[in-house]
Amino acid sequence: MQEKTYLKWYNKVGYGSGDIAGNVVYAFLSSFVMIYLTNTVDLNPGVVGTLIAASKFFDGVTDIFFGAMIDKTKTRLGKARPWMLYAYIGCAVTLAAIFAIPVDWGKTSQYAWFFIAYTLLNAVFYTANNIAYSALTALVTKNSKERVQMGSYRFIFAFGTSLLIQSVTIQAVAAFGGGAAGWRTVAIIYALIGLLVNTLSVFSVKELPEDELNQSGNGQQGAPEEKYGLVAAAKLLLSNKYYLMICIVYILQQVYGAMVNMGIYYMTYVLKNENLYSVFSWAINIPLIVALVFTPTLVARWKGMYRLNLRGYMLGTLGRALVVVAGYAGSVPLMLLFTGVAALGQGPWQGDMNAVIASCSEYTYLTKHKRVDGTMYSCTSLGVKLGGGLGTAIAGWMLAASGFEGSLAVQPQSCIRMLYFMYLWLPMLISLVITLVLSGMNVEGANEKLRKQ
């Protein structure tokens, strides 16, 4: 029987455009915050890394907390859309604040400014916005194909935005006068763009009535839901092995991204050309976008997401291994080629990840008869914060341990060796571990068995 459809093409595009807003925060922060802090504000990368790691303690339960709050919310806009709409105001303010550290303040005050703004952005505003945005995949349609399409549209916009930001930011900062003033101006522009696009995305879709969400596939009302609190929600998540797998993959993905974003140091001090960073951004993001375009078709052809994701990451791991070989051979063209191969393989998971999470939420409903859509999508924010934050922190510690000094035009040999390890070896090893985890993530097959029972 053909699944009921819920969305028009413009609903899917409107929803997907919301990741423009998410990535003017995430891509800008993950790609440039460290080099801004070390080379413009002249802060120590080791201290910055420690502050970022300490910030994670404040993040603690906020993912599950906001997920549970979304599940309990009932407004005219629905459950998730109010959180997505209003939380982004805080995202815009704190993003601008991070790149507006007063350069004439003492170091202690500068570290405190960064820590407060960074913690508020990650632990509060971005968390609430991102979980709500991700949860909409399960709240605006019950059609599995539409969920995959929404994910593909979303990440096409995400990687397109990342590509644009990584390509133009260095030049934009210089165009606005360079230094601290240039970074501050660019951050404000990005924040305003994000605020506008996020608002448009919120009003491009409508959430389904709760009665319809709870209906089973044959149109009958599903099992009655039970009331549950924050602790119960956490127990539900921890009892779902697929949720734990997704969390591991998402965290590793963000650490992977943080290491690849350290490429700006690799290009500057190893390849001696910081402008190559934007070229490598094209080599990553264009294949990702191509893969996302074809992901819905491949999911349909291979009758599910499991085999596509696993085989894609096997290709991605091979690509990163060849990047290592090309890096030591000193061939930039081959590095670009194999970087593109790796990105092409990793693309399908990016496109259907939200649909996998929706299936994971369905697994909890089929086994526990409780809807935890908002709480389930806490894995996305958890991954961004723990993976991206700790990845950046680890990068800071590694740079500090290697003897990096932002004021030096030529770094010591110990730093060069560390940059090889960070940019070449770590992404390949992380991709291998993700492939192993994905080999056990057949949540679609598990749900099918439960439905038959």
N, C-alpha and C positions, 0 to 999 in steps of 0.2 A: 504493500500500500504506500502510495506517495505521501511524503510528509507535507503537512500544511506549511505554507509560506507566510511570513509575517512582515517582511521588509521590502521596500522599494530600493532601487539602486542608490538613490540620493540619501536614504537612511544609512546605508552601509558606508558611503563615502563620507557623510557628515560625521558618523561615529569615528571612522578611521582618522579623520583630520584632527581629532583630539590628541593624537600622539605628536602632532606638531608642538602643542603646548607642553606635553610631557618632556619632549626632547630639547626644547630650548632651555629647560632646566637641566635635565640629566646629561645630555651630550656636551653642553657647554661646561658644566661643572666637572664631569669626569675627564674631559679632554684637556682642560686648561687651568683648573683651579691650582694644581700643584706648581706648574711653571709660573703662574701669576704670583703665587705666594713666595716662591724661592727666588725668582729673578727680578720681580718688581718690588714687592714689599720687603724682600731680603730676610725672610723667615727661614729657620732651620728645617729641612725636610723631615728629620727625625722627630722633632718636637711636633710638627704638623701631623705626622703619622700617628703619634701617640694621642694627640687631641682627637683625631678622627676615630681612633679605636675606643677612646674613653666615651665618645659620643654614642657609641653603639650600646652602652649600658643604659642610656636614657631611652634608646629605641625599644629595648626589652620587650614589653608586652603591647606596645602600641599597635602593632600589626593586627593581632588577634582582637585587641580592644576595639579598634575602629571597624574591623570586619563584623564583630558582634553588634556594634552600634548601628551599622548599616542594616543588618538583618532585622533589627528591632524598629527601625525608622518607618513611619507611615505618614506621608505628606501628600499634598496635591501633585507634587513632582515625582513622587514615588519613593523608593528606598535609597537608591544610590545617587540619583542626579543632584539632590541638594548638597550632598557632601562633595561631589565633584565640582559643583559650581562655586561654592563659597570658600572651600579650602584653597582654591588656586589664588585667591587674593593674597593669602599669606605666602604662598609660593613665590609670587612676583616680588613682594616686598623683601623677603629674606634672600632671594637670589641677588637682587640688586645690592643688598647690604654686604654680602660676602665679597663682592668685587668693589666695595667702596670703603675698605679699611683705611682710616686716616694715616697717611705716610709720616706725619710729623709726631705721632704718638710714640710712647715708649713701647718696647717689645712686649712687655707683659700685657699692656692694654690691647695691643694688636692681636695677641694670641687669644685674649678673652673675647674680643669682638668677633673674631672668626669662630671660636668655639660656640658661642651663644647663637649666632646666626645660622651656622651649619647644623646645629642640633635642632633648632626650631624648624628649619626647612625639612630635614630628613625625618625626625621623630614625630612631627605633628602634621604639617601642611601637605608635604608630598605624599606621606603615608595615606592620609584621608582621601586625597584626590586620586591617587593611583589605584587604591583598592576599589574605590567606587567606580572608576572608569573601567577597570578590568571586569568587575562584577556585572556590568551592564550586558556583557556577552550572554550571560545566562538569564537575564531579566527582561530582555526585549524580544527574544525569540527562543522557541523550543526546537527549531529546525537545525539539525546538526550541520547541514551543508551551509546554511546561512552563518552559523557560528564560525566555520572555517573561513568563509569569505570575509566576515568582519575582521578576523585576525589577520588575514592577508592584507586587506585595505589598511588596517591599523599600522602594520609594520612596514608597509610601503611608505606611508607618511613618516614613520619613525626613522627609517634609514635614509629617506630622502632629506629629512631635516638634519640628521646627523652629518650627512655628506655635505650639505650646504654650510652648516656651522663650522665643521672642520676645515672646509675649503676657504672660507672668507674671513674667519675671525681674526687671524693674525694681521691680515691686510686691513681689516676694518679698524682694529685698535690703532694701527699706525696712521690711518686716515683721520682719526679723531684726535691726533696729537701724540699718541703713544703714551707710555708710562701709566701711572695710576689713573689719570683722567681719561685716557683712552679706554682702559678696561671698564671703568665705571659707566661711561656713556654707552658702550656696547651692551653691558649687562642690563641697563635700563631699557634699551630698545628691545632686547630679547624678551624681557619681562612683560612689556606692554603687548608685544605680538602674541605671546603665550596667553595672556589674559583675554584678548579678543577672540582667538581661535577656540580656546576652551569654552567660552560662553556659547559660541555658535555650535559647538559639538554637543553640548548639553541639551540644547533645544532641537537637535536634529533627529532625536529618537524619543519614543515613549515607552515606558515600562509596561509590561503586561499586568493585568489584574492578578492578584494573588490566587484567586480561585482557578484561573486558567493555568497558572504555573504549577499548581498542585495536581492537575489532571494527569492521569496516566495515558499511555499511548492509545488505549481504546476509547478515550473520552470519558472514562469513569473517574470520579474523584479519588485521589490517592489517599493513602492512609493518613489519619489525622496527625497533625504535627504536635509535638510536645514543647512546652516552654523550657527554655534552658538559659543558663547564665554564662558568664565568661569562662568559668572553670569547666563547665560541661562542654562548651564549644571547643575549648582546647583539647579536651579528652576525645571528642569526636574526630578532630583533625589528626591527633596522634594515633588513633586506632585505624586510620586509613593509610595503608602502606604506600599507595600511589601518591597521596599528598606529600609524604615524606620524600619520595623519589623526586617529585617535581621541585620541592624545596632545594634538594641537593643539587639538581641540575641547574636551577635558576641561580643559586648562589655561585656555583662554579662558573656559569656563563658570565656573571658580572665581574668575578675576579679575572676571568679571561679578558673581558673587555677593558678592565683597568690596566692590565699588562700591555695590551695592544695600544691603548691610549698613551702609554709611556713611550710610544714610538716617536713622539715629538722630541724627546731627549735623544733617542737613538739616531734620528735624522740629523739633529743639530751637532752631536758630538762624535758620532761614529761615521755617518755618511757625509758630514760637513755641509749639509744643505737643509735647513729647517723647512723650506718650501716643499720638500718631498713628502712631508706629512700629509698635505692635501692630496698629492698624487696617490699615495697609499690608501687614503680615505676613499678615493674613487674605486680603487681596486677591490676594496671591501664592500662598499655599499651598492655599487651597480650590480654585481652578481647576486647580492642578497635580494635586491628589488626584482631582478629577473626570476629568481627562484620563487619569490612570493607570488608573482603573477601566475605561475604555473602550479602552485601548490594545490588549489582547489581541484584542478583537473587531475593531478596525480593522486590525490586522496581518493577521488571517485574511481579512477582506473585501478588502483591497488586495493580498493575496497576497505579503506581505513587508513589511519594515521601511523600505526605502529611500525609497519615495515618501511614506510617512507622515511620516517624520522631516524630509524636505526641505520638504514643504508646511507642516508644523507650524511650522518655524522661519521660513518666509516670513511666516506670520501673526504669529509672535512679534516679528519685526523691525518689521512695520507697527505693532504695538501699542506698542512702545517709542518709535517715532517720534512717535506721537500723545501719548504721555506727555510728551515734550519740549514739544509745542505746548500741552498743558494746563498744564504747569508754568509756562511764561512767561505764560499767560493768568491764572494765579493761581487756577485752579479745582481744588480738592481732590477733589470728586466725580468730575470727568472724569479726573483723574490715577488715582484708584482704579479706575475703569471700564477704562481702557486698560492699566493694570498687570495687571488680571485677564485681559484679552484676550491680552497678551503671555505670561503664565504658561500659559494654556490651550494656546497654540501650542507652547510649549517642553516641555510635559508628556510627549508620546509618546516623545521621545528619552530622557528620564529613565527611562521605564518599560522600554524595550527595549534600553537601552545595554548591559547585561550580556550580553544575547543577541547583540548585534552583536559584542561582544568575543569571545564564544564562537565565533561564525562566523569571526572574524579568526584565532583560534587554529586552527580547522579548516583555514583557508586555508594556514597554515604546515604543518600535517600533510599536506595534500594535495600541497603543492609540495616539501616538504623531508623528509617522512616522519619527523618528530620531534614529540613532544608537549611543548609548553611552556605548559601551561595556567596554572600558577602564575606563571611569568615574564611571560606575556602580560598578566595582570591587574595587572602593575606600573604600567600606564598610569593606573589609578584612583588609586593612591597618589601617583604622580608628578604627576598633575593636581592633587590636593588640596594637595600640598606646594608645588609651584612656582606654581600658579595662585592658590590661597588665600593662601599665605604672601607671595608677591610682590605680590598684590593688596592685602593689608593693609599691606605695606611701602610700596608706591607711594602708598597713601592717606595714610600717615603723612608721607611726604615732601611730598606736595601740601599737607597741612594746615600743616606747618611753613613751607613756602615762601609760603603765603598769609598768614602772620602770626597763625595761630590761637593763642590763649592760653586754657588750660583754666580759669583763674581768672576770666575775664571773662564777665559775663552777656550782653553785647552784643559780637559779634565785628566786626572792621573790614570795610569793604566789599570789600576784596581777598579775604577769606576767604569772604564770601557768594558772590562770583562763582565762586570755586573750587568751592564746594559745588554750585552749579548745574551746573558742568561735570562733576563727579564723579558726581552722582546722576542727571542727566538725559541728558547727551550720551554719556558713555562706555559705559553699558549698551547704548544703541542702536547705536553703532558696532561694539561687540563682537558683538552679535547678528547684524549684517550679515555680518561676517567668518565667523562660524560657519556661516551659511547657505551661503556660497560653498564652504566646505570640505565640507559635507555633500552638496553637489551631485555630488561625485566619489566618495562612499563607498558604492558598490554592491557590497559584499563578497559578498552573497548571490548575485548574478548571476555573479560570478567563480567562486564555489564550484560553482555548478550546471554551468558550462561544464567545470570540471575533472573533475567526477564523470562527465559524459558522455564525456569523453576516456578 
